[in-house]
């Protein structure tokens, strides 16, 4: 991982964009069927990896927000799926 990438995904930087990412996740998941959440997270993750995390620093703020959105959606989906699976078992 390059120096820039390590600086880019630092916990401090991610935390500074958490309110924006949380609001976006809430808006997205309000209108999305829960079983489609990973598909909704995929474009955000792809943008973060291929657009926002590039070495050019052009879109680093949007990349960080996109990465946070993808992470939040995926984490919530996995936790919910695990909870449903264990209670239905």
PDB file of N, CA, C and O in Angstrom:
ATOM      1  N   UNK A   1       0.853  -1.174   0.000  1.00  0.00           N
ATOM      2  CA  UNK A   1       0.000   0.000   0.000  1.00  0.00           C
ATOM      3  C   UNK A   1       0.897   1.235   0.000  1.00  0.00           C
ATOM      4  O   UNK A   1       1.850   1.335   0.772  1.00  0.00           O
ATOM      5  N   UNK A   2       0.575   2.141  -0.859  1.00  0.00           N
ATOM      6  CA  UNK A   2       1.396   3.345  -0.945  1.00  0.00           C
ATOM      7  C   UNK A   2       1.148   4.255   0.260  1.00  0.00           C
ATOM      8  O   UNK A   2       0.183   4.074   1.002  1.00  0.00           O
ATOM      9  N   UNK A   3       2.028   5.225   0.437  1.00  0.00           N
ATOM     10  CA  UNK A   3       1.866   6.182   1.536  1.00  0.00           C
ATOM     11  C   UNK A   3       0.543   6.920   1.427  1.00  0.00           C
ATOM     12  O   UNK A   3      -0.161   7.114   2.418  1.00  0.00           O
ATOM     13  N   UNK A   4       0.216   7.330   0.208  1.00  0.00           N
ATOM     14  CA  UNK A   4      -1.026   8.076  -0.001  1.00  0.00           C
ATOM     15  C   UNK A   4      -2.238   7.230   0.360  1.00  0.00           C
ATOM     16  O   UNK A   4      -3.155   7.719   1.019  1.00  0.00           O
ATOM     17  N   UNK A   5      -2.257   5.973  -0.059  1.00  0.00           N
ATOM     18  CA  UNK A   5      -3.389   5.103   0.241  1.00  0.00           C
ATOM     19  C   UNK A   5      -3.510   4.870   1.743  1.00  0.00           C
ATOM     20  O   UNK A   5      -4.620   4.845   2.274  1.00  0.00           O
ATOM     21  N   UNK A   6      -2.389   4.701   2.432  1.00  0.00           N
ATOM     22  CA  UNK A   6      -2.432   4.501   3.880  1.00  0.00           C
ATOM     23  C   UNK A   6      -2.982   5.738   4.579  1.00  0.00           C
ATOM     24  O   UNK A   6      -3.734   5.622   5.547  1.00  0.00           O
ATOM     25  N   UNK A   7      -2.615   6.909   4.099  1.00  0.00           N
ATOM     26  CA  UNK A   7      -3.134   8.149   4.672  1.00  0.00           C
ATOM     27  C   UNK A   7      -4.619   8.303   4.348  1.00  0.00           C
ATOM     28  O   UNK A   7      -5.393   8.803   5.165  1.00  0.00           O
ATOM     29  N   UNK A   8      -4.999   7.878   3.170  1.00  0.00           N
ATOM     30  CA  UNK A   8      -6.365   8.056   2.686  1.00  0.00           C
ATOM     31  C   UNK A   8      -7.381   7.282   3.506  1.00  0.00           C
ATOM     32  O   UNK A   8      -8.462   7.800   3.787  1.00  0.00           O
ATOM     33  N   UNK A   9      -7.066   6.065   3.894  1.00  0.00           N
ATOM     34  CA  UNK A   9      -8.024   5.242   4.611  1.00  0.00           C
ATOM     35  C   UNK A   9      -7.782   5.249   6.118  1.00  0.00           C
ATOM     36  O   UNK A   9      -8.155   4.300   6.807  1.00  0.00           O
ATOM     37  N   UNK A  10      -7.171   6.293   6.628  1.00  0.00           N
ATOM     38  CA  UNK A  10      -6.911   6.365   8.061  1.00  0.00           C
ATOM     39  C   UNK A  10      -8.225   6.463   8.834  1.00  0.00           C
ATOM     40  O   UNK A  10      -9.191   7.045   8.340  1.00  0.00           O
ATOM     41  N   UNK A  11      -8.269   5.899  10.035  1.00  0.00           N
ATOM     42  CA  UNK A  11      -9.491   5.953  10.841  1.00  0.00           C
ATOM     43  C   UNK A  11      -9.968   7.381  11.106  1.00  0.00           C
ATOM     44  O   UNK A  11     -11.171   7.638  11.140  1.00  0.00           O
ATOM     45  N   UNK A  12      -9.049   8.290  11.291  1.00  0.00           N
ATOM     46  CA  UNK A  12      -9.430   9.683  11.557  1.00  0.00           C
ATOM     47  C   UNK A  12     -10.168  10.278  10.352  1.00  0.00           C
ATOM     48  O   UNK A  12     -11.184  10.955  10.512  1.00  0.00           O
ATOM     49  N   UNK A  13      -9.656  10.024   9.161  1.00  0.00           N
ATOM     50  CA  UNK A  13     -10.293  10.540   7.948  1.00  0.00           C
ATOM     51  C   UNK A  13     -11.657   9.880   7.736  1.00  0.00           C
ATOM     52  O   UNK A  13     -12.624  10.557   7.387  1.00  0.00           O
ATOM     53  N   UNK A  14     -11.739   8.570   7.944  1.00  0.00           N
ATOM     54  CA  UNK A  14     -13.017   7.877   7.786  1.00  0.00           C
ATOM     55  C   UNK A  14     -14.041   8.426   8.775  1.00  0.00           C
ATOM     56  O   UNK A  14     -15.202   8.621   8.416  1.00  0.00           O
ATOM     57  N   UNK A  15     -13.630   8.674  10.006  1.00  0.00           N
ATOM     58  CA  UNK A  15     -14.552   9.180  11.020  1.00  0.00           C
ATOM     59  C   UNK A  15     -15.065  10.567  10.675  1.00  0.00           C
ATOM     60  O   UNK A  15     -16.196  10.909  11.022  1.00  0.00           O
ATOM     61  N   UNK A  16     -14.265  11.360  10.006  1.00  0.00           N
ATOM     62  CA  UNK A  16     -14.717  12.709   9.671  1.00  0.00           C
ATOM     63  C   UNK A  16     -15.839  12.706   8.640  1.00  0.00           C
ATOM     64  O   UNK A  16     -16.611  13.662   8.563  1.00  0.00           O
ATOM     65  N   UNK A  17     -15.937  11.644   7.850  1.00  0.00           N
ATOM     66  CA  UNK A  17     -16.995  11.557   6.839  1.00  0.00           C
ATOM     67  C   UNK A  17     -18.142  10.650   7.268  1.00  0.00           C
ATOM     68  O   UNK A  17     -19.083  10.452   6.498  1.00  0.00           O
ATOM     69  N   UNK A  18     -18.089  10.102   8.460  1.00  0.00           N
ATOM     70  CA  UNK A  18     -19.113   9.172   8.919  1.00  0.00           C
ATOM     71  C   UNK A  18     -20.525   9.752   8.909  1.00  0.00           C
ATOM     72  O   UNK A  18     -21.449   9.042   8.513  1.00  0.00           O
ATOM     73  N   UNK A  19     -20.746  11.004   9.324  1.00  0.00           N
ATOM     74  CA  UNK A  19     -22.120  11.526   9.284  1.00  0.00           C
ATOM     75  C   UNK A  19     -22.698  11.585   7.872  1.00  0.00           C
ATOM     76  O   UNK A  19     -23.874  11.279   7.674  1.00  0.00           O
ATOM     77  N   UNK A  20     -21.895  11.969   6.902  1.00  0.00           N
ATOM     78  CA  UNK A  20     -22.369  12.018   5.518  1.00  0.00           C
ATOM     79  C   UNK A  20     -22.694  10.611   5.035  1.00  0.00           C
ATOM     80  O   UNK A  20     -23.741  10.378   4.432  1.00  0.00           O
ATOM     81  N   UNK A  21     -21.791   9.680   5.302  1.00  0.00           N
ATOM     82  CA  UNK A  21     -22.000   8.303   4.864  1.00  0.00           C
ATOM     83  C   UNK A  21     -23.217   7.690   5.548  1.00  0.00           C
ATOM     84  O   UNK A  21     -23.987   6.977   4.905  1.00  0.00           O
ATOM     85  N   UNK A  22     -23.403   7.952   6.824  1.00  0.00           N
ATOM     86  CA  UNK A  22     -24.548   7.403   7.553  1.00  0.00           C
ATOM     87  C   UNK A  22     -25.866   7.933   7.011  1.00  0.00           C
ATOM     88  O   UNK A  22     -26.830   7.180   6.872  1.00  0.00           O
ATOM     89  N   UNK A  23     -25.912   9.211   6.708  1.00  0.00           N
ATOM     90  CA  UNK A  23     -27.129   9.790   6.132  1.00  0.00           C
ATOM     91  C   UNK A  23     -27.425   9.182   4.767  1.00  0.00           C
ATOM     92  O   UNK A  23     -28.580   8.900   4.446  1.00  0.00           O
ATOM     93  N   UNK A  24     -26.391   8.982   3.970  1.00  0.00           N
ATOM     94  CA  UNK A  24     -26.588   8.370   2.652  1.00  0.00           C
ATOM     95  C   UNK A  24     -27.077   6.931   2.786  1.00  0.00           C
ATOM     96  O   UNK A  24     -27.964   6.504   2.047  1.00  0.00           O
ATOM     97  N   UNK A  25     -26.507   6.192   3.715  1.00  0.00           N
ATOM     98  CA  UNK A  25     -26.938   4.811   3.931  1.00  0.00           C
ATOM     99  C   UNK A  25     -28.395   4.772   4.375  1.00  0.00           C
ATOM    100  O   UNK A  25     -29.168   3.950   3.884  1.00  0.00           O
ATOM    101  N   UNK A  26     -28.772   5.637   5.283  1.00  0.00           N
ATOM    102  CA  UNK A  26     -30.163   5.678   5.747  1.00  0.00           C
ATOM    103  C   UNK A  26     -31.114   5.972   4.591  1.00  0.00           C
ATOM    104  O   UNK A  26     -32.162   5.338   4.470  1.00  0.00           O
ATOM    105  N   UNK A  27     -30.754   6.922   3.751  1.00  0.00           N
ATOM    106  CA  UNK A  27     -31.606   7.257   2.607  1.00  0.00           C
ATOM    107  C   UNK A  27     -31.690   6.099   1.619  1.00  0.00           C
ATOM    108  O   UNK A  27     -32.767   5.796   1.104  1.00  0.00           O
ATOM    109  N   UNK A  28     -30.567   5.456   1.355  1.00  0.00           N
ATOM    110  CA  UNK A  28     -30.550   4.339   0.406  1.00  0.00           C
ATOM    111  C   UNK A  28     -31.364   3.166   0.931  1.00  0.00           C
ATOM    112  O   UNK A  28     -32.190   2.610   0.208  1.00  0.00           O
ATOM    113  N   UNK A  29     -31.138   2.788   2.174  1.00  0.00           N
ATOM    114  CA  UNK A  29     -31.796   1.601   2.713  1.00  0.00           C
ATOM    115  C   UNK A  29     -33.269   1.813   3.012  1.00  0.00           C
ATOM    116  O   UNK A  29     -34.015   0.844   3.158  1.00  0.00           O
ATOM    117  N   UNK A  30     -33.698   3.057   3.104  1.00  0.00           N
ATOM    118  CA  UNK A  30     -35.117   3.326   3.301  1.00  0.00           C
ATOM    119  C   UNK A  30     -35.924   2.856   2.099  1.00  0.00           C
ATOM    120  O   UNK A  30     -37.055   2.393   2.248  1.00  0.00           O
ATOM    121  N   UNK A  31     -35.345   2.974   0.912  1.00  0.00           N
ATOM    122  CA  UNK A  31     -36.075   2.663  -0.314  1.00  0.00           C
ATOM    123  C   UNK A  31     -35.562   1.414  -1.023  1.00  0.00           C
ATOM    124  O   UNK A  31     -35.884   1.203  -2.192  1.00  0.00           O
ATOM    125  N   UNK A  32     -34.779   0.589  -0.350  1.00  0.00           N
ATOM    126  CA  UNK A  32     -34.177  -0.589  -0.972  1.00  0.00           C
ATOM    127  C   UNK A  32     -34.627  -1.854  -0.256  1.00  0.00           C
ATOM    128  O   UNK A  32     -34.566  -1.926   0.971  1.00  0.00           O
ATOM    129  N   UNK A  33     -35.081  -2.859  -1.015  1.00  0.00           N
ATOM    130  CA  UNK A  33     -35.343  -4.156  -0.377  1.00  0.00           C
ATOM    131  C   UNK A  33     -34.060  -4.696   0.253  1.00  0.00           C
ATOM    132  O   UNK A  33     -32.988  -4.597  -0.344  1.00  0.00           O
ATOM    133  N   UNK A  34     -34.162  -5.256   1.437  1.00  0.00           N
ATOM    134  CA  UNK A  34     -32.978  -5.606   2.214  1.00  0.00           C
ATOM    135  C   UNK A  34     -32.102  -6.647   1.525  1.00  0.00           C
ATOM    136  O   UNK A  34     -30.880  -6.610   1.665  1.00  0.00           O
ATOM    137  N   UNK A  35     -32.705  -7.573   0.784  1.00  0.00           N
ATOM    138  CA  UNK A  35     -31.895  -8.611   0.148  1.00  0.00           C
ATOM    139  C   UNK A  35     -31.065  -8.059  -1.013  1.00  0.00           C
ATOM    140  O   UNK A  35     -30.171  -8.750  -1.503  1.00  0.00           O
ATOM    141  N   UNK A  36     -31.338  -6.834  -1.462  1.00  0.00           N
ATOM    142  CA  UNK A  36     -30.562  -6.216  -2.538  1.00  0.00           C
ATOM    143  C   UNK A  36     -29.455  -5.296  -2.024  1.00  0.00           C
ATOM    144  O   UNK A  36     -28.739  -4.691  -2.822  1.00  0.00           O
ATOM    145  N   UNK A  37     -29.307  -5.184  -0.729  1.00  0.00           N
ATOM    146  CA  UNK A  37     -28.319  -4.257  -0.159  1.00  0.00           C
ATOM    147  C   UNK A  37     -26.894  -4.488  -0.664  1.00  0.00           C
ATOM    148  O   UNK A  37     -26.202  -3.513  -0.957  1.00  0.00           O
ATOM    149  N   UNK A  38     -26.423  -5.736  -0.781  1.00  0.00           N
ATOM    150  CA  UNK A  38     -25.059  -5.907  -1.308  1.00  0.00           C
ATOM    151  C   UNK A  38     -24.903  -5.391  -2.737  1.00  0.00           C
ATOM    152  O   UNK A  38     -23.845  -4.875  -3.099  1.00  0.00           O
ATOM    153  N   UNK A  39     -25.948  -5.526  -3.545  1.00  0.00           N
ATOM    154  CA  UNK A  39     -25.887  -4.998  -4.915  1.00  0.00           C
ATOM    155  C   UNK A  39     -25.850  -3.480  -4.919  1.00  0.00           C
ATOM    156  O   UNK A  39     -25.230  -2.874  -5.794  1.00  0.00           O
ATOM    157  N   UNK A  40     -26.507  -2.865  -3.950  1.00  0.00           N
ATOM    158  CA  UNK A  40     -26.481  -1.408  -3.840  1.00  0.00           C
ATOM    159  C   UNK A  40     -25.096  -0.951  -3.372  1.00  0.00           C
ATOM    160  O   UNK A  40     -24.611   0.094  -3.806  1.00  0.00           O
ATOM    161  N   UNK A  41     -24.466  -1.719  -2.500  1.00  0.00           N
ATOM    162  CA  UNK A  41     -23.140  -1.349  -1.981  1.00  0.00           C
ATOM    163  C   UNK A  41     -22.040  -1.499  -3.025  1.00  0.00           C
ATOM    164  O   UNK A  41     -21.026  -0.804  -2.959  1.00  0.00           O
ATOM    165  N   UNK A  42     -22.229  -2.393  -3.983  1.00  0.00           N
ATOM    166  CA  UNK A  42     -21.178  -2.682  -4.960  1.00  0.00           C
ATOM    167  C   UNK A  42     -20.713  -1.464  -5.760  1.00  0.00           C
ATOM    168  O   UNK A  42     -19.503  -1.267  -5.883  1.00  0.00           O
ATOM    169  N   UNK A  43     -21.609  -0.632  -6.314  1.00  0.00           N
ATOM    170  CA  UNK A  43     -21.109   0.539  -7.054  1.00  0.00           C
ATOM    171  C   UNK A  43     -20.297   1.503  -6.187  1.00  0.00           C
ATOM    172  O   UNK A  43     -19.317   2.082  -6.657  1.00  0.00           O
ATOM    173  N   UNK A  44     -20.695   1.677  -4.939  1.00  0.00           N
ATOM    174  CA  UNK A  44     -19.947   2.546  -4.033  1.00  0.00           C
ATOM    175  C   UNK A  44     -18.549   1.980  -3.788  1.00  0.00           C
ATOM    176  O   UNK A  44     -17.562   2.715  -3.786  1.00  0.00           O
ATOM    177  N   UNK A  45     -18.478   0.671  -3.583  1.00  0.00           N
ATOM    178  CA  UNK A  45     -17.187   0.036  -3.352  1.00  0.00           C
ATOM    179  C   UNK A  45     -16.297   0.140  -4.587  1.00  0.00           C
ATOM    180  O   UNK A  45     -15.109   0.444  -4.476  1.00  0.00           O
ATOM    181  N   UNK A  46     -16.866  -0.110  -5.755  1.00  0.00           N
ATOM    182  CA  UNK A  46     -16.085  -0.014  -6.991  1.00  0.00           C
ATOM    183  C   UNK A  46     -15.590   1.408  -7.222  1.00  0.00           C
ATOM    184  O   UNK A  46     -14.446   1.613  -7.627  1.00  0.00           O
ATOM    185  N   UNK A  47     -16.453   2.391  -6.965  1.00  0.00           N
ATOM    186  CA  UNK A  47     -16.017   3.779  -7.134  1.00  0.00           C
ATOM    187  C   UNK A  47     -14.894   4.114  -6.159  1.00  0.00           C
ATOM    188  O   UNK A  47     -13.919   4.773  -6.521  1.00  0.00           O
ATOM    189  N   UNK A  48     -15.041   3.655  -4.922  1.00  0.00           N
ATOM    190  CA  UNK A  48     -14.010   3.949  -3.918  1.00  0.00           C
ATOM    191  C   UNK A  48     -12.672   3.346  -4.317  1.00  0.00           C
ATOM    192  O   UNK A  48     -11.631   3.991  -4.189  1.00  0.00           O
ATOM    193  N   UNK A  49     -12.701   2.113  -4.798  1.00  0.00           N
ATOM    194  CA  UNK A  49     -11.452   1.436  -5.135  1.00  0.00           C
ATOM    195  C   UNK A  49     -10.838   1.994  -6.411  1.00  0.00           C
ATOM    196  O   UNK A  49      -9.638   2.265  -6.453  1.00  0.00           O
ATOM    197  N   UNK A  50     -11.648   2.167  -7.454  1.00  0.00           N
ATOM    198  CA  UNK A  50     -11.087   2.553  -8.745  1.00  0.00           C
ATOM    199  C   UNK A  50     -11.104   4.053  -9.013  1.00  0.00           C
ATOM    200  O   UNK A  50     -10.358   4.531  -9.867  1.00  0.00           O
ATOM    201  N   UNK A  51     -11.933   4.798  -8.307  1.00  0.00           N
ATOM    202  CA  UNK A  51     -11.993   6.236  -8.527  1.00  0.00           C
ATOM    203  C   UNK A  51     -11.407   7.035  -7.391  1.00  0.00           C
ATOM    204  O   UNK A  51     -10.484   7.824  -7.592  1.00  0.00           O
ATOM    205  N   UNK A  52     -11.934   6.839  -6.202  1.00  0.00           N
ATOM    206  CA  UNK A  52     -11.538   7.658  -5.072  1.00  0.00           C
ATOM    207  C   UNK A  52     -10.201   7.309  -4.463  1.00  0.00           C
ATOM    208  O   UNK A  52      -9.548   8.171  -3.874  1.00  0.00           O
ATOM    209  N   UNK A  53      -9.777   6.056  -4.592  1.00  0.00           N
ATOM    210  CA  UNK A  53      -8.510   5.661  -3.985  1.00  0.00           C
ATOM    211  C   UNK A  53      -7.338   5.777  -4.950  1.00  0.00           C
ATOM    212  O   UNK A  53      -6.246   5.280  -4.676  1.00  0.00           O
ATOM    213  N   UNK A  54      -7.569   6.430  -6.071  1.00  0.00           N
ATOM    214  CA  UNK A  54      -6.480   6.574  -7.041  1.00  0.00           C
ATOM    215  C   UNK A  54      -5.410   7.498  -6.479  1.00  0.00           C
ATOM    216  O   UNK A  54      -5.657   8.240  -5.528  1.00  0.00           O
ATOM    217  N   UNK A  55      -4.255   7.451  -7.052  1.00  0.00           N
ATOM    218  CA  UNK A  55      -3.124   8.246  -6.570  1.00  0.00           C
ATOM    219  C   UNK A  55      -3.272   9.736  -6.890  1.00  0.00           C
ATOM    220  O   UNK A  55      -2.493  10.550  -6.393  1.00  0.00           O
ATOM    221  N   UNK A  56      -4.239  10.096  -7.694  1.00  0.00           N
ATOM    222  CA  UNK A  56      -4.328  11.478  -8.166  1.00  0.00           C
ATOM    223  C   UNK A  56      -4.921  12.454  -7.153  1.00  0.00           C
ATOM    224  O   UNK A  56      -4.834  13.666  -7.354  1.00  0.00           O
ATOM    225  N   UNK A  57      -5.508  11.969  -6.091  1.00  0.00           N
ATOM    226  CA  UNK A  57      -6.103  12.810  -5.034  1.00  0.00           C
ATOM    227  C   UNK A  57      -7.268  13.662  -5.535  1.00  0.00           C
ATOM    228  O   UNK A  57      -7.749  14.540  -4.818  1.00  0.00           O
ATOM    229  N   UNK A  58      -7.709  13.413  -6.732  1.00  0.00           N
ATOM    230  CA  UNK A  58      -8.752  14.243  -7.317  1.00  0.00           C
ATOM    231  C   UNK A  58     -10.081  14.071  -6.582  1.00  0.00           C
ATOM    232  O   UNK A  58     -10.755  15.051  -6.266  1.00  0.00           O
ATOM    233  N   UNK A  59     -10.441  12.848  -6.320  1.00  0.00           N
ATOM    234  CA  UNK A  59     -11.749  12.573  -5.727  1.00  0.00           C
ATOM    235  C   UNK A  59     -11.627  11.894  -4.370  1.00  0.00           C
ATOM    236  O   UNK A  59     -12.447  11.043  -4.027  1.00  0.00           O
ATOM    237  N   UNK A  60     -10.617  12.260  -3.601  1.00  0.00           N
ATOM    238  CA  UNK A  60     -10.391  11.503  -2.373  1.00  0.00           C
ATOM    239  C   UNK A  60     -11.524  11.649  -1.365  1.00  0.00           C
ATOM    240  O   UNK A  60     -11.810  10.703  -0.630  1.00  0.00           O
ATOM    241  N   UNK A  61     -12.171  12.797  -1.311  1.00  0.00           N
ATOM    242  CA  UNK A  61     -13.280  12.951  -0.364  1.00  0.00           C
ATOM    243  C   UNK A  61     -14.450  12.067  -0.783  1.00  0.00           C
ATOM    244  O   UNK A  61     -15.020  11.359   0.047  1.00  0.00           O
ATOM    245  N   UNK A  62     -14.809  12.103  -2.060  1.00  0.00           N
ATOM    246  CA  UNK A  62     -15.899  11.250  -2.534  1.00  0.00           C
ATOM    247  C   UNK A  62     -15.537   9.776  -2.414  1.00  0.00           C
ATOM    248  O   UNK A  62     -16.394   8.943  -2.118  1.00  0.00           O
ATOM    249  N   UNK A  63     -14.283   9.459  -2.641  1.00  0.00           N
ATOM    250  CA  UNK A  63     -13.846   8.072  -2.491  1.00  0.00           C
ATOM    251  C   UNK A  63     -13.969   7.582  -1.063  1.00  0.00           C
ATOM    252  O   UNK A  63     -14.381   6.447  -0.824  1.00  0.00           O
ATOM    253  N   UNK A  64     -13.614   8.430  -0.117  1.00  0.00           N
ATOM    254  CA  UNK A  64     -13.731   8.061   1.295  1.00  0.00           C
ATOM    255  C   UNK A  64     -15.190   7.875   1.681  1.00  0.00           C
ATOM    256  O   UNK A  64     -15.536   6.926   2.385  1.00  0.00           O
ATOM    257  N   UNK A  65     -16.042   8.777   1.222  1.00  0.00           N
ATOM    258  CA  UNK A  65     -17.471   8.657   1.510  1.00  0.00           C
ATOM    259  C   UNK A  65     -18.035   7.393   0.876  1.00  0.00           C
ATOM    260  O   UNK A  65     -18.805   6.672   1.510  1.00  0.00           O
ATOM    261  N   UNK A  66     -17.658   7.119  -0.369  1.00  0.00           N
ATOM    262  CA  UNK A  66     -18.139   5.911  -1.049  1.00  0.00           C
ATOM    263  C   UNK A  66     -17.684   4.650  -0.325  1.00  0.00           C
ATOM    264  O   UNK A  66     -18.453   3.700  -0.185  1.00  0.00           O
ATOM    265  N   UNK A  67     -16.445   4.640   0.130  1.00  0.00           N
ATOM    266  CA  UNK A  67     -15.931   3.488   0.865  1.00  0.00           C
ATOM    267  C   UNK A  67     -16.681   3.308   2.184  1.00  0.00           C
ATOM    268  O   UNK A  67     -16.996   2.182   2.570  1.00  0.00           O
ATOM    269  N   UNK A  68     -16.961   4.397   2.865  1.00  0.00           N
ATOM    270  CA  UNK A  68     -17.711   4.321   4.122  1.00  0.00           C
ATOM    271  C   UNK A  68     -19.131   3.813   3.882  1.00  0.00           C
ATOM    272  O   UNK A  68     -19.631   2.989   4.648  1.00  0.00           O
ATOM    273  N   UNK A  69     -19.785   4.300   2.821  1.00  0.00           N
ATOM    274  CA  UNK A  69     -21.144   3.853   2.502  1.00  0.00           C
ATOM    275  C   UNK A  69     -21.153   2.356   2.216  1.00  0.00           C
ATOM    276  O   UNK A  69     -21.985   1.621   2.748  1.00  0.00           O
ATOM    277  N   UNK A  70     -20.233   1.910   1.381  1.00  0.00           N
ATOM    278  CA  UNK A  70     -20.168   0.481   1.051  1.00  0.00           C
ATOM    279  C   UNK A  70     -19.911  -0.355   2.299  1.00  0.00           C
ATOM    280  O   UNK A  70     -20.515  -1.412   2.479  1.00  0.00           O
ATOM    281  N   UNK A  71     -19.021   0.116   3.151  1.00  0.00           N
ATOM    282  CA  UNK A  71     -18.720  -0.622   4.375  1.00  0.00           C
ATOM    283  C   UNK A  71     -19.899  -0.701   5.326  1.00  0.00           C
ATOM    284  O   UNK A  71     -20.170  -1.756   5.900  1.00  0.00           O
ATOM    285  N   UNK A  72     -20.597   0.405   5.494  1.00  0.00           N
ATOM    286  CA  UNK A  72     -21.747   0.424   6.402  1.00  0.00           C
ATOM    287  C   UNK A  72     -22.856  -0.481   5.882  1.00  0.00           C
ATOM    288  O   UNK A  72     -23.405  -1.282   6.638  1.00  0.00           O
ATOM    289  N   UNK A  73     -23.191  -0.363   4.602  1.00  0.00           N
ATOM    290  CA  UNK A  73     -24.258  -1.182   4.029  1.00  0.00           C
ATOM    291  C   UNK A  73     -23.911  -2.664   4.146  1.00  0.00           C
ATOM    292  O   UNK A  73     -24.738  -3.469   4.573  1.00  0.00           O
ATOM    293  N   UNK A  74     -22.705  -3.013   3.771  1.00  0.00           N
ATOM    294  CA  UNK A  74     -22.303  -4.416   3.802  1.00  0.00           C
ATOM    295  C   UNK A  74     -22.284  -4.955   5.228  1.00  0.00           C
ATOM    296  O   UNK A  74     -22.739  -6.073   5.470  1.00  0.00           O
ATOM    297  N   UNK A  75     -21.771  -4.187   6.161  1.00  0.00           N
ATOM    298  CA  UNK A  75     -21.732  -4.627   7.558  1.00  0.00           C
ATOM    299  C   UNK A  75     -23.135  -4.829   8.109  1.00  0.00           C
ATOM    300  O   UNK A  75     -23.406  -5.843   8.753  1.00  0.00           O
ATOM    301  N   UNK A  76     -24.025  -3.882   7.868  1.00  0.00           N
ATOM    302  CA  UNK A  76     -25.402  -4.024   8.342  1.00  0.00           C
ATOM    303  C   UNK A  76     -26.078  -5.238   7.721  1.00  0.00           C
ATOM    304  O   UNK A  76     -26.804  -5.962   8.402  1.00  0.00           O
ATOM    305  N   UNK A  77     -25.844  -5.461   6.435  1.00  0.00           N
ATOM    306  CA  UNK A  77     -26.459  -6.591   5.762  1.00  0.00           C
ATOM    307  C   UNK A  77     -25.948  -7.910   6.328  1.00  0.00           C
ATOM    308  O   UNK A  77     -26.734  -8.823   6.583  1.00  0.00           O
ATOM    309  N   UNK A  78     -24.642  -8.015   6.525  1.00  0.00           N
ATOM    310  CA  UNK A  78     -24.063  -9.252   7.058  1.00  0.00           C
ATOM    311  C   UNK A  78     -24.569  -9.507   8.475  1.00  0.00           C
ATOM    312  O   UNK A  78     -24.917 -10.639   8.812  1.00  0.00           O
ATOM    313  N   UNK A  79     -24.612  -8.478   9.300  1.00  0.00           N
ATOM    314  CA  UNK A  79     -25.110  -8.654  10.669  1.00  0.00           C
ATOM    315  C   UNK A  79     -26.573  -9.076  10.674  1.00  0.00           C
ATOM    316  O   UNK A  79     -26.962  -9.963  11.433  1.00  0.00           O
ATOM    317  N   UNK A  80     -27.380  -8.447   9.835  1.00  0.00           N
ATOM    318  CA  UNK A  80     -28.799  -8.799   9.758  1.00  0.00           C
ATOM    319  C   UNK A  80     -28.979 -10.214   9.234  1.00  0.00           C
ATOM    320  O   UNK A  80     -29.776 -10.978   9.778  1.00  0.00           O
ATOM    321  N   UNK A  81     -28.253 -10.572   8.189  1.00  0.00           N
ATOM    322  CA  UNK A  81     -28.336 -11.921   7.638  1.00  0.00           C
ATOM    323  C   UNK A  81     -27.936 -12.950   8.686  1.00  0.00           C
ATOM    324  O   UNK A  81     -28.592 -13.982   8.823  1.00  0.00           O
ATOM    325  N   UNK A  82     -26.871 -12.680   9.421  1.00  0.00           N
ATOM    326  CA  UNK A  82     -26.436 -13.597  10.467  1.00  0.00           C
ATOM    327  C   UNK A  82     -27.465 -13.741  11.570  1.00  0.00           C
ATOM    328  O   UNK A  82     -27.700 -14.844  12.063  1.00  0.00           O
ATOM    329  N   UNK A  83     -28.076 -12.642  11.957  1.00  0.00           N
ATOM    330  CA  UNK A  83     -29.106 -12.674  12.994  1.00  0.00           C
ATOM    331  C   UNK A  83     -30.319 -13.469  12.530  1.00  0.00           C
ATOM    332  O   UNK A  83     -30.833 -14.306  13.272  1.00  0.00           O
ATOM    333  N   UNK A  84     -30.776 -13.214  11.315  1.00  0.00           N
ATOM    334  CA  UNK A  84     -31.932 -13.937  10.772  1.00  0.00           C
ATOM    335  C   UNK A  84     -31.607 -15.419  10.637  1.00  0.00           C
ATOM    336  O   UNK A  84     -32.427 -16.270  10.982  1.00  0.00           O
ATOM    337  N   UNK A  85     -30.426 -15.728  10.140  1.00  0.00           N
ATOM    338  CA  UNK A  85     -30.034 -17.128   9.954  1.00  0.00           C
ATOM    339  C   UNK A  85     -29.990 -17.871  11.285  1.00  0.00           C
ATOM    340  O   UNK A  85     -30.473 -18.999  11.381  1.00  0.00           O
ATOM    341  N   UNK A  86     -29.418 -17.250  12.304  1.00  0.00           N
ATOM    342  CA  UNK A  86     -29.308 -17.944  13.590  1.00  0.00           C
ATOM    343  C   UNK A  86     -30.657 -18.076  14.287  1.00  0.00           C
ATOM    344  O   UNK A  86     -30.877 -19.051  15.005  1.00  0.00           O
ATOM    345  N   UNK A  87     -31.558 -17.129  14.096  1.00  0.00           N
ATOM    346  CA  UNK A  87     -32.871 -17.250  14.734  1.00  0.00           C
ATOM    347  C   UNK A  87     -33.773 -18.225  13.984  1.00  0.00           C
ATOM    348  O   UNK A  87     -34.652 -18.833  14.593  1.00  0.00           O
ATOM    349  N   UNK A  88     -33.578 -18.387  12.687  1.00  0.00           N
ATOM    350  CA  UNK A  88     -34.402 -19.309  11.906  1.00  0.00           C
ATOM    351  C   UNK A  88     -33.896 -20.749  12.010  1.00  0.00           C
ATOM    352  O   UNK A  88     -34.620 -21.686  11.672  1.00  0.00           O
ATOM    353  N   UNK A  89     -32.690 -20.924  12.463  1.00  0.00           N
ATOM    354  CA  UNK A  89     -32.047 -22.233  12.512  1.00  0.00           C
ATOM    355  C   UNK A  89     -32.688 -23.165  13.482  1.00  0.00           C
ATOM    356  O   UNK A  89     -32.247 -24.305  13.626  1.00  0.00           O
TER     357      UNK A  89
END
